[in-house]
Every structure is written in C-alpha cells, then in structure tokens.
Amino acid sequence: MLGIPDKAVFLAYALSVFSALLCVLYGVANWNKGDEPIQTEDVQWAKEEKEDIEETL
C-alpha cells in the first residue's frame, strides 16, 4: 500500500492531510467575515479618552 509498512503510519499521513484540508476549508469559509460591530460603549470610551488627552496637552 504505497510503500507504507504499517497501518498506523498510513493513518497518521491521512489524518494530517485531512486536517490540512479542513483548515483550508475553514479559512475559505471565514475569509471575509468582519470584525465585531462597534458598540456604543466603545464610541463613548473613545470620546472620553480623547477629552482626557486634550486636557493634559
């Protein structure tokens, strides 16, 4: 069987190829998914930080 003497060695090769294909499929499926949407708390925090920085300058 392809010069592989043991079934365990063949299984290791097959599982590594399968896992690589699975990783590629997962990457393709999630390629252009966006980041988390901006929360209103994040906008408020950014405004407060900007005000704090401007006060210190």
PDB file of N, CA, C and O in Angstrom:
ATOM      1  N   MET A   1       0.836  -1.169   0.000  1.00  0.00           N
ATOM      2  CA  MET A   1       0.000   0.000   0.000  1.00  0.00           C
ATOM      3  C   MET A   1       0.894   1.250   0.000  1.00  0.00           C
ATOM      4  O   MET A   1       1.221   1.773   1.065  1.00  0.00           O
ATOM      5  N   LEU A   2       1.276   1.714  -1.148  1.00  0.00           N
ATOM      6  CA  LEU A   2       2.082   2.917  -1.342  1.00  0.00           C
ATOM      7  C   LEU A   2       3.431   2.849  -0.635  1.00  0.00           C
ATOM      8  O   LEU A   2       4.026   3.894  -0.369  1.00  0.00           O
ATOM      9  N   GLY A   3       3.922   1.687  -0.331  1.00  0.00           N
ATOM     10  CA  GLY A   3       5.216   1.536   0.324  1.00  0.00           C
ATOM     11  C   GLY A   3       5.196   1.874   1.802  1.00  0.00           C
ATOM     12  O   GLY A   3       6.255   2.011   2.413  1.00  0.00           O
ATOM     13  N   ILE A   4       4.029   2.011   2.385  1.00  0.00           N
ATOM     14  CA  ILE A   4       3.917   2.309   3.813  1.00  0.00           C
ATOM     15  C   ILE A   4       3.708   0.983   4.536  1.00  0.00           C
ATOM     16  O   ILE A   4       2.710   0.304   4.295  1.00  0.00           O
ATOM     17  N   PRO A   5       4.635   0.600   5.422  1.00  0.00           N
ATOM     18  CA  PRO A   5       4.606  -0.730   6.004  1.00  0.00           C
ATOM     19  C   PRO A   5       3.533  -0.941   7.080  1.00  0.00           C
ATOM     20  O   PRO A   5       3.152  -2.080   7.350  1.00  0.00           O
ATOM     21  N   ASP A   6       3.050   0.122   7.686  1.00  0.00           N
ATOM     22  CA  ASP A   6       2.165  -0.046   8.837  1.00  0.00           C
ATOM     23  C   ASP A   6       0.891   0.771   8.642  1.00  0.00           C
ATOM     24  O   ASP A   6       0.925   1.854   8.058  1.00  0.00           O
ATOM     25  N   LYS A   7      -0.218   0.254   9.125  1.00  0.00           N
ATOM     26  CA  LYS A   7      -1.484   0.975   9.001  1.00  0.00           C
ATOM     27  C   LYS A   7      -1.489   2.249   9.842  1.00  0.00           C
ATOM     28  O   LYS A   7      -2.135   3.231   9.475  1.00  0.00           O
ATOM     29  N   ALA A   8      -0.782   2.239  10.952  1.00  0.00           N
ATOM     30  CA  ALA A   8      -0.734   3.420  11.817  1.00  0.00           C
ATOM     31  C   ALA A   8      -0.012   4.574  11.115  1.00  0.00           C
ATOM     32  O   ALA A   8      -0.403   5.732  11.261  1.00  0.00           O
ATOM     33  N   VAL A   9       1.036   4.261  10.357  1.00  0.00           N
ATOM     34  CA  VAL A   9       1.759   5.298   9.623  1.00  0.00           C
ATOM     35  C   VAL A   9       0.851   5.879   8.544  1.00  0.00           C
ATOM     36  O   VAL A   9       0.796   7.094   8.356  1.00  0.00           O
ATOM     37  N   PHE A  10       0.139   5.004   7.839  1.00  0.00           N
ATOM     38  CA  PHE A  10      -0.795   5.477   6.827  1.00  0.00           C
ATOM     39  C   PHE A  10      -1.881   6.337   7.456  1.00  0.00           C
ATOM     40  O   PHE A  10      -2.258   7.365   6.895  1.00  0.00           O
ATOM     41  N   LEU A  11      -2.383   5.932   8.605  1.00  0.00           N
ATOM     42  CA  LEU A  11      -3.406   6.696   9.290  1.00  0.00           C
ATOM     43  C   LEU A  11      -2.881   8.074   9.699  1.00  0.00           C
ATOM     44  O   LEU A  11      -3.604   9.064   9.596  1.00  0.00           O
ATOM     45  N   ALA A  12      -1.647   8.146  10.156  1.00  0.00           N
ATOM     46  CA  ALA A  12      -1.056   9.431  10.533  1.00  0.00           C
ATOM     47  C   ALA A  12      -0.942  10.351   9.321  1.00  0.00           C
ATOM     48  O   ALA A  12      -1.256  11.537   9.418  1.00  0.00           O
ATOM     49  N   TYR A  13      -0.498   9.822   8.184  1.00  0.00           N
ATOM     50  CA  TYR A  13      -0.415  10.619   6.964  1.00  0.00           C
ATOM     51  C   TYR A  13      -1.804  11.077   6.529  1.00  0.00           C
ATOM     52  O   TYR A  13      -1.996  12.246   6.193  1.00  0.00           O
ATOM     53  N   ALA A  14      -2.759  10.173   6.533  1.00  0.00           N
ATOM     54  CA  ALA A  14      -4.103  10.505   6.083  1.00  0.00           C
ATOM     55  C   ALA A  14      -4.739  11.559   6.989  1.00  0.00           C
ATOM     56  O   ALA A  14      -5.389  12.481   6.495  1.00  0.00           O
ATOM     57  N   LEU A  15      -4.564  11.438   8.299  1.00  0.00           N
ATOM     58  CA  LEU A  15      -5.138  12.418   9.212  1.00  0.00           C
ATOM     59  C   LEU A  15      -4.471  13.785   9.085  1.00  0.00           C
ATOM     60  O   LEU A  15      -5.134  14.811   9.232  1.00  0.00           O
ATOM     61  N   SER A  16      -3.180  13.809   8.816  1.00  0.00           N
ATOM     62  CA  SER A  16      -2.513  15.108   8.653  1.00  0.00           C
ATOM     63  C   SER A  16      -2.983  15.805   7.380  1.00  0.00           C
ATOM     64  O   SER A  16      -3.176  17.021   7.377  1.00  0.00           O
ATOM     65  N   VAL A  17      -3.170  15.045   6.294  1.00  0.00           N
ATOM     66  CA  VAL A  17      -3.684  15.635   5.061  1.00  0.00           C
ATOM     67  C   VAL A  17      -5.124  16.090   5.263  1.00  0.00           C
ATOM     68  O   VAL A  17      -5.499  17.173   4.815  1.00  0.00           O
ATOM     69  N   PHE A  18      -5.931  15.278   5.931  1.00  0.00           N
ATOM     70  CA  PHE A  18      -7.316  15.642   6.199  1.00  0.00           C
ATOM     71  C   PHE A  18      -7.403  16.899   7.059  1.00  0.00           C
ATOM     72  O   PHE A  18      -8.233  17.769   6.793  1.00  0.00           O
ATOM     73  N   SER A  19      -6.567  17.009   8.078  1.00  0.00           N
ATOM     74  CA  SER A  19      -6.615  18.187   8.943  1.00  0.00           C
ATOM     75  C   SER A  19      -6.167  19.435   8.183  1.00  0.00           C
ATOM     76  O   SER A  19      -6.705  20.519   8.410  1.00  0.00           O
ATOM     77  N   ALA A  20      -5.189  19.298   7.284  1.00  0.00           N
ATOM     78  CA  ALA A  20      -4.764  20.445   6.475  1.00  0.00           C
ATOM     79  C   ALA A  20      -5.898  20.901   5.559  1.00  0.00           C
ATOM     80  O   ALA A  20      -6.129  22.101   5.412  1.00  0.00           O
ATOM     81  N   LEU A  21      -6.597  19.963   4.951  1.00  0.00           N
ATOM     82  CA  LEU A  21      -7.735  20.322   4.103  1.00  0.00           C
ATOM     83  C   LEU A  21      -8.852  20.976   4.917  1.00  0.00           C
ATOM     84  O   LEU A  21      -9.490  21.925   4.461  1.00  0.00           O
ATOM     85  N   LEU A  22      -9.075  20.468   6.105  1.00  0.00           N
ATOM     86  CA  LEU A  22     -10.093  21.049   6.969  1.00  0.00           C
ATOM     87  C   LEU A  22      -9.734  22.488   7.346  1.00  0.00           C
ATOM     88  O   LEU A  22     -10.605  23.357   7.383  1.00  0.00           O
ATOM     89  N   CYS A  23      -8.470  22.735   7.622  1.00  0.00           N
ATOM     90  CA  CYS A  23      -8.027  24.096   7.946  1.00  0.00           C
ATOM     91  C   CYS A  23      -8.210  25.037   6.760  1.00  0.00           C
ATOM     92  O   CYS A  23      -8.630  26.181   6.937  1.00  0.00           O
ATOM     93  N   VAL A  24      -7.904  24.575   5.569  1.00  0.00           N
ATOM     94  CA  VAL A  24      -8.079  25.397   4.376  1.00  0.00           C
ATOM     95  C   VAL A  24      -9.560  25.705   4.165  1.00  0.00           C
ATOM     96  O   VAL A  24      -9.915  26.846   3.867  1.00  0.00           O
ATOM     97  N   LEU A  25     -10.416  24.717   4.313  1.00  0.00           N
ATOM     98  CA  LEU A  25     -11.852  24.944   4.148  1.00  0.00           C
ATOM     99  C   LEU A  25     -12.393  25.923   5.193  1.00  0.00           C
ATOM    100  O   LEU A  25     -13.222  26.776   4.877  1.00  0.00           O
ATOM    101  N   TYR A  26     -11.935  25.799   6.407  1.00  0.00           N
ATOM    102  CA  TYR A  26     -12.353  26.730   7.456  1.00  0.00           C
ATOM    103  C   TYR A  26     -11.894  28.151   7.133  1.00  0.00           C
ATOM    104  O   TYR A  26     -12.647  29.107   7.323  1.00  0.00           O
ATOM    105  N   GLY A  27     -10.667  28.289   6.650  1.00  0.00           N
ATOM    106  CA  GLY A  27     -10.158  29.608   6.285  1.00  0.00           C
ATOM    107  C   GLY A  27     -10.926  30.228   5.131  1.00  0.00           C
ATOM    108  O   GLY A  27     -11.204  31.427   5.142  1.00  0.00           O
ATOM    109  N   VAL A  28     -11.270  29.423   4.137  1.00  0.00           N
ATOM    110  CA  VAL A  28     -12.031  29.932   2.998  1.00  0.00           C
ATOM    111  C   VAL A  28     -13.437  30.337   3.446  1.00  0.00           C
ATOM    112  O   VAL A  28     -13.954  31.361   2.999  1.00  0.00           O
ATOM    113  N   ALA A  29     -14.051  29.558   4.308  1.00  0.00           N
ATOM    114  CA  ALA A  29     -15.405  29.857   4.772  1.00  0.00           C
ATOM    115  C   ALA A  29     -15.443  31.138   5.600  1.00  0.00           C
ATOM    116  O   ALA A  29     -16.444  31.853   5.568  1.00  0.00           O
ATOM    117  N   ASN A  30     -14.384  31.443   6.336  1.00  0.00           N
ATOM    118  CA  ASN A  30     -14.365  32.610   7.219  1.00  0.00           C
ATOM    119  C   ASN A  30     -13.478  33.726   6.703  1.00  0.00           C
ATOM    120  O   ASN A  30     -13.063  34.585   7.481  1.00  0.00           O
ATOM    121  N   TRP A  31     -13.179  33.737   5.427  1.00  0.00           N
ATOM    122  CA  TRP A  31     -12.210  34.670   4.853  1.00  0.00           C
ATOM    123  C   TRP A  31     -12.619  36.123   5.063  1.00  0.00           C
ATOM    124  O   TRP A  31     -11.826  36.910   5.580  1.00  0.00           O
ATOM    125  N   ASN A  32     -13.813  36.490   4.683  1.00  0.00           N
ATOM    126  CA  ASN A  32     -14.216  37.898   4.706  1.00  0.00           C
ATOM    127  C   ASN A  32     -15.226  38.227   5.790  1.00  0.00           C
ATOM    128  O   ASN A  32     -15.979  39.193   5.665  1.00  0.00           O
ATOM    129  N   LYS A  33     -15.247  37.454   6.823  1.00  0.00           N
ATOM    130  CA  LYS A  33     -16.133  37.809   7.922  1.00  0.00           C
ATOM    131  C   LYS A  33     -15.554  39.015   8.625  1.00  0.00           C
ATOM    132  O   LYS A  33     -14.358  39.077   8.911  1.00  0.00           O
ATOM    133  N   GLY A  34     -16.413  39.965   8.897  1.00  0.00           N
ATOM    134  CA  GLY A  34     -15.958  41.206   9.506  1.00  0.00           C
ATOM    135  C   GLY A  34     -15.665  41.059  10.978  1.00  0.00           C
ATOM    136  O   GLY A  34     -15.944  40.034  11.601  1.00  0.00           O
ATOM    137  N   ASP A  35     -15.100  42.106  11.506  1.00  0.00           N
ATOM    138  CA  ASP A  35     -14.847  42.157  12.936  1.00  0.00           C
ATOM    139  C   ASP A  35     -16.162  42.388  13.666  1.00  0.00           C
ATOM    140  O   ASP A  35     -17.227  42.478  13.056  1.00  0.00           O
ATOM    141  N   GLU A  36     -16.063  42.481  14.958  1.00  0.00           N
ATOM    142  CA  GLU A  36     -17.246  42.762  15.752  1.00  0.00           C
ATOM    143  C   GLU A  36     -17.754  44.164  15.426  1.00  0.00           C
ATOM    144  O   GLU A  36     -16.957  45.064  15.160  1.00  0.00           O
ATOM    145  N   PRO A  37     -19.062  44.356  15.444  1.00  0.00           N
ATOM    146  CA  PRO A  37     -19.583  45.707  15.198  1.00  0.00           C
ATOM    147  C   PRO A  37     -19.189  46.641  16.335  1.00  0.00           C
ATOM    148  O   PRO A  37     -18.958  46.205  17.463  1.00  0.00           O
ATOM    149  N   ILE A  38     -19.116  47.927  16.024  1.00  0.00           N
ATOM    150  CA  ILE A  38     -18.716  48.919  17.022  1.00  0.00           C
ATOM    151  C   ILE A  38     -19.859  49.122  18.003  1.00  0.00           C
ATOM    152  O   ILE A  38     -20.996  49.371  17.603  1.00  0.00           O
ATOM    153  N   GLN A  39     -19.558  49.015  19.262  1.00  0.00           N
ATOM    154  CA  GLN A  39     -20.541  49.182  20.335  1.00  0.00           C
ATOM    155  C   GLN A  39     -20.616  50.664  20.725  1.00  0.00           C
ATOM    156  O   GLN A  39     -19.654  51.409  20.540  1.00  0.00           O
ATOM    157  N   THR A  40     -21.736  51.072  21.253  1.00  0.00           N
ATOM    158  CA  THR A  40     -21.877  52.460  21.699  1.00  0.00           C
ATOM    159  C   THR A  40     -20.948  52.748  22.876  1.00  0.00           C
ATOM    160  O   THR A  40     -20.491  53.879  23.047  1.00  0.00           O
ATOM    161  N   GLU A  41     -20.665  51.714  23.696  1.00  0.00           N
ATOM    162  CA  GLU A  41     -19.730  51.919  24.812  1.00  0.00           C
ATOM    163  C   GLU A  41     -18.332  52.231  24.301  1.00  0.00           C
ATOM    164  O   GLU A  41     -17.603  53.017  24.907  1.00  0.00           O
ATOM    165  N   ASP A  42     -17.957  51.612  23.180  1.00  0.00           N
ATOM    166  CA  ASP A  42     -16.631  51.859  22.608  1.00  0.00           C
ATOM    167  C   ASP A  42     -16.513  53.293  22.113  1.00  0.00           C
ATOM    168  O   ASP A  42     -15.478  53.932  22.298  1.00  0.00           O
ATOM    169  N   VAL A  43     -17.568  53.797  21.488  1.00  0.00           N
ATOM    170  CA  VAL A  43     -17.555  55.171  20.980  1.00  0.00           C
ATOM    171  C   VAL A  43     -17.465  56.147  22.144  1.00  0.00           C
ATOM    172  O   VAL A  43     -16.702  57.112  22.090  1.00  0.00           O
ATOM    173  N   GLN A  44     -18.236  55.902  23.191  1.00  0.00           N
ATOM    174  CA  GLN A  44     -18.207  56.775  24.368  1.00  0.00           C
ATOM    175  C   GLN A  44     -16.831  56.745  25.030  1.00  0.00           C
ATOM    176  O   GLN A  44     -16.319  57.785  25.442  1.00  0.00           O
ATOM    177  N   TRP A  45     -16.236  55.568  25.133  1.00  0.00           N
ATOM    178  CA  TRP A  45     -14.904  55.452  25.736  1.00  0.00           C
ATOM    179  C   TRP A  45     -13.875  56.228  24.926  1.00  0.00           C
ATOM    180  O   TRP A  45     -13.009  56.893  25.493  1.00  0.00           O
ATOM    181  N   ALA A  46     -13.965  56.144  23.599  1.00  0.00           N
ATOM    182  CA  ALA A  46     -13.017  56.850  22.745  1.00  0.00           C
ATOM    183  C   ALA A  46     -13.159  58.359  22.913  1.00  0.00           C
ATOM    184  O   ALA A  46     -12.162  59.080  22.934  1.00  0.00           O
ATOM    185  N   LYS A  47     -14.393  58.836  23.032  1.00  0.00           N
ATOM    186  CA  LYS A  47     -14.608  60.272  23.241  1.00  0.00           C
ATOM    187  C   LYS A  47     -14.012  60.716  24.567  1.00  0.00           C
ATOM    188  O   LYS A  47     -13.369  61.763  24.642  1.00  0.00           O
ATOM    189  N   GLU A  48     -14.223  59.919  25.620  1.00  0.00           N
ATOM    190  CA  GLU A  48     -13.680  60.266  26.933  1.00  0.00           C
ATOM    191  C   GLU A  48     -12.158  60.273  26.912  1.00  0.00           C
ATOM    192  O   GLU A  48     -11.537  61.158  27.501  1.00  0.00           O
ATOM    193  N   GLU A  49     -11.561  59.318  26.253  1.00  0.00           N
ATOM    194  CA  GLU A  49     -10.097  59.262  26.168  1.00  0.00           C
ATOM    195  C   GLU A  49      -9.559  60.462  25.409  1.00  0.00           C
ATOM    196  O   GLU A  49      -8.550  61.050  25.800  1.00  0.00           O
ATOM    197  N   LYS A  50     -10.226  60.822  24.332  1.00  0.00           N
ATOM    198  CA  LYS A  50      -9.785  61.978  23.556  1.00  0.00           C
ATOM    199  C   LYS A  50      -9.868  63.251  24.384  1.00  0.00           C
ATOM    200  O   LYS A  50      -8.961  64.083  24.336  1.00  0.00           O
ATOM    201  N   GLU A  51     -10.939  63.410  25.138  1.00  0.00           N
ATOM    202  CA  GLU A  51     -11.080  64.575  26.002  1.00  0.00           C
ATOM    203  C   GLU A  51      -9.992  64.605  27.067  1.00  0.00           C
ATOM    204  O   GLU A  51      -9.434  65.666  27.348  1.00  0.00           O
ATOM    205  N   ASP A  52      -9.687  63.466  27.658  1.00  0.00           N
ATOM    206  CA  ASP A  52      -8.637  63.388  28.676  1.00  0.00           C
ATOM    207  C   ASP A  52      -7.282  63.765  28.107  1.00  0.00           C
ATOM    208  O   ASP A  52      -6.508  64.476  28.749  1.00  0.00           O
ATOM    209  N   ILE A  53      -6.997  63.293  26.915  1.00  0.00           N
ATOM    210  CA  ILE A  53      -5.707  63.597  26.295  1.00  0.00           C
ATOM    211  C   ILE A  53      -5.604  65.071  25.962  1.00  0.00           C
ATOM    212  O   ILE A  53      -4.557  65.685  26.167  1.00  0.00           O
ATOM    213  N   GLU A  54      -6.700  65.652  25.442  1.00  0.00           N
ATOM    214  CA  GLU A  54      -6.685  67.073  25.106  1.00  0.00           C
ATOM    215  C   GLU A  54      -6.540  67.943  26.339  1.00  0.00           C
ATOM    216  O   GLU A  54      -5.928  69.010  26.278  1.00  0.00           O
ATOM    217  N   GLU A  55      -7.101  67.498  27.468  1.00  0.00           N
ATOM    218  CA  GLU A  55      -6.956  68.260  28.710  1.00  0.00           C
ATOM    219  C   GLU A  55      -5.517  68.273  29.199  1.00  0.00           C
ATOM    220  O   GLU A  55      -5.038  69.288  29.705  1.00  0.00           O
ATOM    221  N   THR A  56      -4.831  67.154  29.051  1.00  0.00           N
ATOM    222  CA  THR A  56      -3.452  67.088  29.529  1.00  0.00           C
ATOM    223  C   THR A  56      -2.482  67.842  28.629  1.00  0.00           C
ATOM    224  O   THR A  56      -1.405  68.242  29.069  1.00  0.00           O
ATOM    225  N   LEU A  57      -2.859  68.032  27.386  1.00  0.00           N
ATOM    226  CA  LEU A  57      -1.983  68.779  26.485  1.00  0.00           C
ATOM    227  C   LEU A  57      -2.251  70.242  26.673  1.00  0.00           C
ATOM    228  O   LEU A  57      -1.626  71.073  26.014  1.00  0.00           O
TER     229      LEU A  57
END
